[in-house]
Amino acid sequence: MASNLDKYKEDLKKLIALGDLMSLDLYIRSMEEKGDLDEKHLEVKKKVDKAFDKKYQRWYTESCALIRQLVPDRIAEFEILYKGEDRRKGINLMTYTLQDWFMGVRATENIYTREKAFNDFVAASMRFNTQFQILKSIEGRFLSSLFDIKQLVQADLFDSELDTCRELSKNGYLRAAGVVAGVVLESHLSQVCANHGATTRKKNPTISDFNDLLKKNTVIDVPQWRFIQRLGDLRNLCGHKKAKEPDATEVQELIDGVEKITKTLY
């Protein structure tokens, strides 16, 4: 079975290939704007077919997920190139964003000369290029001795433990499967809290404690908090013998829910 590290490498490879395609599209469009297209460029233009406008949103979403996991210190910079500052006083070359571009916002034109206040296409291209370089910087981290693989190894371990949970459940050991899944969830939430600097004074915090802490620090929203709370309740059902016996459906819900959290919450 492929490791999480291999999966990340493959995801990165695909995103870089897509980024190259979008970069080529922007280059061809810039040449067209200058009136420098020749027959060779026209053939390339047919192949790229406005890839930047068509592919960017998927590329951005998937890139955010990868950057958040592998180089979290760059995610704010990556996102702000798309969304910009919360409070800007106007739109100019320095404040124009990729979100503006995709919403159809363009630089104002002089009503007499028809000249734009700034080149919005160049502004969008520059911001995408910066995002692309941030994404490509992950490549070096896979090869660098400074790359911290702790969370990648931990993710592999969680996958293995959840496979064990499914096997236990399949063979009728429902309580054991639920308890192991609960341990995975608690360990992962502990790591997520550490990632975001969310700390507690409790000596032995529980799933509920970590969940409340993440909500308090706005790492998760209310629906996510309720989802994790439900998983915690299911874990308690499996771990407390005085409670009613868990059924296979509830244990499966717990295992599937824990897997979702470990794959989507960082």
C-alpha positions as CSV (number, residue, x, y, z in Angstrom):
1,M,0.0,0.0,0.0
2,A,1.3,3.4,-0.9
3,S,2.4,5.6,2.0
4,N,1.0,9.1,2.7
5,L,4.4,10.5,1.6
6,D,4.0,8.8,-1.8
7,K,0.5,10.1,-2.1
8,Y,1.6,13.6,-1.3
9,K,4.4,13.4,-3.9
10,E,1.9,12.2,-6.5
11,D,-0.6,14.9,-5.7
12,L,2.2,17.5,-5.9
13,K,3.4,16.2,-9.2
14,K,-0.1,16.5,-10.7
15,L,-0.6,20.0,-9.3
16,I,2.7,21.2,-10.7
17,A,1.8,19.8,-14.1
18,L,-1.5,21.6,-14.0
19,G,0.3,24.8,-12.9
20,D,2.7,24.5,-15.8
21,L,-0.3,24.2,-18.2
22,M,-1.9,27.3,-16.7
23,S,1.4,29.2,-16.9
24,L,1.7,28.3,-20.5
25,D,-1.8,29.6,-21.1
26,L,-0.9,32.9,-19.5
27,Y,2.3,33.2,-21.5
28,I,0.4,32.6,-24.8
29,R,-2.2,35.2,-23.8
30,S,0.5,37.7,-23.0
31,M,2.1,37.2,-26.4
32,E,-1.3,37.6,-28.0
33,E,-1.8,40.9,-26.1
34,K,1.5,42.1,-27.5
35,G,0.6,41.0,-31.0
36,D,3.6,38.6,-31.1
37,L,1.8,35.3,-31.9
38,D,3.2,33.3,-34.7
39,E,1.9,29.9,-36.2
40,K,3.8,27.9,-33.5
41,H,2.1,29.9,-30.7
42,L,-1.3,29.5,-32.4
43,E,-1.0,25.7,-32.2
44,V,-0.1,25.9,-28.5
45,K,-3.0,28.3,-27.9
46,K,-5.4,25.6,-29.2
47,K,-3.9,23.1,-26.7
48,V,-4.0,25.2,-23.6
49,D,-7.5,26.6,-24.4
50,K,-7.8,29.1,-21.6
51,A,-6.6,26.6,-19.0
52,F,-5.9,29.3,-16.4
53,D,-9.6,30.4,-16.2
54,K,-10.9,26.8,-16.5
55,K,-8.6,25.0,-14.1
56,Y,-7.5,27.5,-11.5
57,Q,-10.3,27.0,-8.9
58,R,-9.6,23.3,-8.6
59,W,-5.9,23.9,-8.6
60,Y,-6.2,26.5,-5.9
61,T,-8.4,24.3,-3.6
62,E,-6.2,21.2,-3.9
63,S,-3.0,23.3,-3.6
64,C,-4.3,24.9,-0.4
65,A,-4.9,21.4,1.1
66,L,-1.4,20.3,0.3
67,I,0.3,23.4,1.5
68,R,-1.7,23.5,4.7
69,Q,-0.4,20.0,5.4
70,L,3.2,20.2,4.3
71,V,4.2,23.9,4.6
72,P,1.6,25.4,6.9
73,D,3.8,28.5,7.4
74,R,3.2,29.5,3.8
75,I,-0.6,29.0,3.6
76,A,-1.6,32.5,4.8
77,E,0.7,34.0,2.1
78,F,-0.7,31.6,-0.5
79,E,-4.4,32.4,0.3
80,I,-3.9,36.2,0.6
81,L,-2.7,36.3,-3.0
82,Y,-6.1,35.0,-4.0
83,K,-8.3,36.9,-1.5
84,G,-6.2,39.9,-0.7
85,E,-6.4,42.0,2.5
86,D,-9.8,42.2,4.4
87,R,-9.9,46.0,4.3
88,R,-8.6,47.6,1.2
89,K,-9.3,51.2,0.3
90,G,-9.3,50.7,-3.4
91,I,-8.3,48.5,-6.3
92,N,-5.0,49.1,-7.9
93,L,-1.9,47.2,-9.1
94,M,-0.9,46.5,-5.5
95,T,-4.3,45.4,-4.1
96,Y,-5.7,43.6,-7.1
97,T,-6.4,39.9,-6.4
98,L,-7.0,36.7,-8.2
99,Q,-10.4,36.6,-6.8
100,D,-11.1,40.0,-8.5
101,W,-10.0,38.4,-11.8
102,F,-12.3,35.4,-11.6
103,M,-15.2,37.6,-10.5
104,G,-14.7,39.7,-13.6
105,V,-13.5,42.8,-11.9
106,R,-11.2,44.7,-14.2
107,A,-9.1,47.9,-13.9
108,T,-11.0,51.1,-14.6
109,E,-10.4,52.8,-17.9
110,N,-9.9,56.5,-18.7
111,I,-13.1,57.6,-20.4
112,Y,-11.1,59.7,-22.9
113,T,-8.0,57.7,-23.6
114,R,-9.5,54.3,-22.9
115,E,-6.3,53.4,-21.1
116,K,-6.5,51.2,-18.1
117,A,-5.4,52.4,-14.7
118,F,-3.2,49.3,-14.5
119,N,-2.7,46.0,-16.3
120,D,-5.1,43.7,-14.5
121,F,-3.9,40.7,-16.6
122,V,-0.3,41.2,-15.5
123,A,-1.4,41.7,-11.9
124,A,-3.3,38.4,-11.9
125,S,-0.4,36.6,-13.7
126,M,2.1,37.8,-11.2
127,R,0.1,36.7,-8.2
128,F,-0.5,33.2,-9.7
129,N,3.2,32.9,-10.5
130,T,4.0,33.6,-6.8
131,Q,1.4,31.0,-5.7
132,F,2.9,28.5,-8.1
133,Q,6.4,29.1,-6.8
134,I,5.2,28.5,-3.2
135,L,3.6,25.2,-4.3
136,K,6.8,24.2,-6.2
137,S,8.9,24.9,-3.1
138,I,7.3,21.8,-1.5
139,E,9.4,19.7,-3.9
140,G,12.6,20.7,-2.2
141,R,11.2,19.8,1.2
142,F,10.7,16.2,0.2
143,L,14.4,16.0,-0.5
144,S,15.6,18.2,2.4
145,S,16.9,16.7,5.6
146,L,15.0,19.5,7.3
147,F,11.7,18.1,6.2
148,D,9.6,17.0,9.2
149,I,8.0,13.7,8.4
150,K,6.5,13.2,11.8
151,Q,2.9,14.0,10.7
152,L,3.3,11.9,7.5
153,V,4.4,8.9,9.5
154,Q,1.7,9.5,12.0
155,A,-0.9,9.6,9.2
156,D,0.4,6.2,7.9
157,L,0.1,4.8,11.5
158,F,-3.5,6.1,11.8
159,D,-4.4,4.5,8.4
160,S,-3.0,1.2,9.7
161,E,-4.9,1.5,13.0
162,L,-8.2,2.2,11.3
163,D,-7.6,-0.8,9.1
164,T,-7.3,-2.8,12.4
165,C,-10.5,-1.2,13.6
166,R,-12.4,-2.4,10.5
167,E,-11.0,-5.9,10.9
168,L,-12.0,-6.0,14.6
169,S,-15.5,-4.8,13.7
170,K,-15.8,-7.3,10.9
171,N,-15.0,-10.1,13.4
172,G,-17.5,-8.9,15.9
173,Y,-15.2,-7.1,18.4
174,L,-17.3,-3.9,18.2
175,R,-16.2,-2.3,21.5
176,A,-12.5,-2.9,20.8
177,A,-12.9,-1.4,17.3
178,G,-14.6,1.7,18.7
179,V,-12.0,2.2,21.5
180,V,-9.1,1.9,19.0
181,A,-10.8,4.4,16.7
182,G,-11.3,6.7,19.6
183,V,-7.6,6.6,20.4
184,V,-6.8,7.5,16.8
185,L,-9.2,10.5,17.0
186,E,-7.9,11.7,20.3
187,S,-4.3,11.5,19.1
188,H,-5.1,13.4,15.9
189,L,-7.0,16.1,17.6
190,S,-4.1,16.6,20.0
191,Q,-1.8,17.1,17.0
192,V,-4.2,19.5,15.4
193,C,-4.3,21.6,18.6
194,A,-0.5,21.6,18.7
195,N,-0.3,22.7,15.0
196,H,-2.5,25.7,15.8
197,G,-0.9,26.5,19.1
198,A,-4.1,25.7,21.0
199,T,-3.1,24.6,24.5
200,T,-5.0,23.3,27.6
201,R,-3.9,23.2,31.2
202,K,-5.7,19.8,31.7
203,K,-3.2,17.0,32.4
204,N,-5.2,14.3,30.5
205,P,-7.5,16.1,28.0
206,T,-10.2,14.1,26.3
207,I,-11.7,14.2,22.8
208,S,-14.3,16.6,24.1
209,D,-11.6,18.9,25.6
210,F,-9.7,19.0,22.3
211,N,-12.9,19.5,20.3
212,D,-13.9,22.5,22.5
213,L,-10.4,23.9,22.3
214,L,-10.4,23.8,18.5
215,K,-13.8,25.5,18.4
216,K,-12.7,28.2,20.8
217,N,-9.6,28.9,18.7
218,T,-11.8,29.0,15.5
219,V,-9.9,26.1,13.9
220,I,-13.2,24.4,13.4
221,D,-16.8,25.7,12.9
222,V,-19.9,24.6,14.8
223,P,-20.9,21.8,12.3
224,Q,-17.4,20.3,12.6
225,W,-17.6,20.6,16.3
226,R,-20.9,18.8,16.4
227,F,-19.6,16.1,14.1
228,I,-16.6,15.5,16.4
229,Q,-18.8,15.6,19.4
230,R,-20.9,12.8,17.9
231,L,-17.8,10.7,17.3
232,G,-16.8,11.3,20.9
233,D,-20.2,10.1,22.1
234,L,-19.8,6.9,19.9
235,R,-16.4,6.3,21.4
236,N,-17.8,6.6,24.9
237,L,-20.5,4.2,24.0
238,C,-17.9,1.7,23.0
239,G,-15.6,2.3,26.0
240,H,-18.2,2.2,28.8
241,K,-19.5,-1.2,29.6
242,K,-22.4,0.1,31.6
243,A,-23.8,1.8,28.5
244,K,-25.9,-0.1,25.9
245,E,-24.0,-2.3,23.5
246,P,-22.8,-0.5,20.3
247,D,-24.1,-2.0,17.1
248,A,-22.1,-2.5,13.9
249,T,-23.6,0.6,12.2
250,E,-22.5,2.9,15.0
251,V,-19.0,1.5,15.1
252,Q,-18.8,1.9,11.3
253,E,-20.0,5.5,11.6
254,L,-17.2,6.1,14.2
255,I,-14.5,4.5,12.1
256,D,-15.6,6.4,8.9
257,G,-15.9,9.6,10.8
258,V,-12.4,9.3,12.4
259,E,-10.9,8.6,8.9
260,K,-12.6,11.8,7.6
261,I,-11.3,13.9,10.4
262,T,-7.7,12.6,10.0
263,K,-7.8,13.3,6.2
264,T,-9.4,16.7,6.3
265,L,-8.5,18.5,9.6
266,Y,-4.9,19.6,10.0
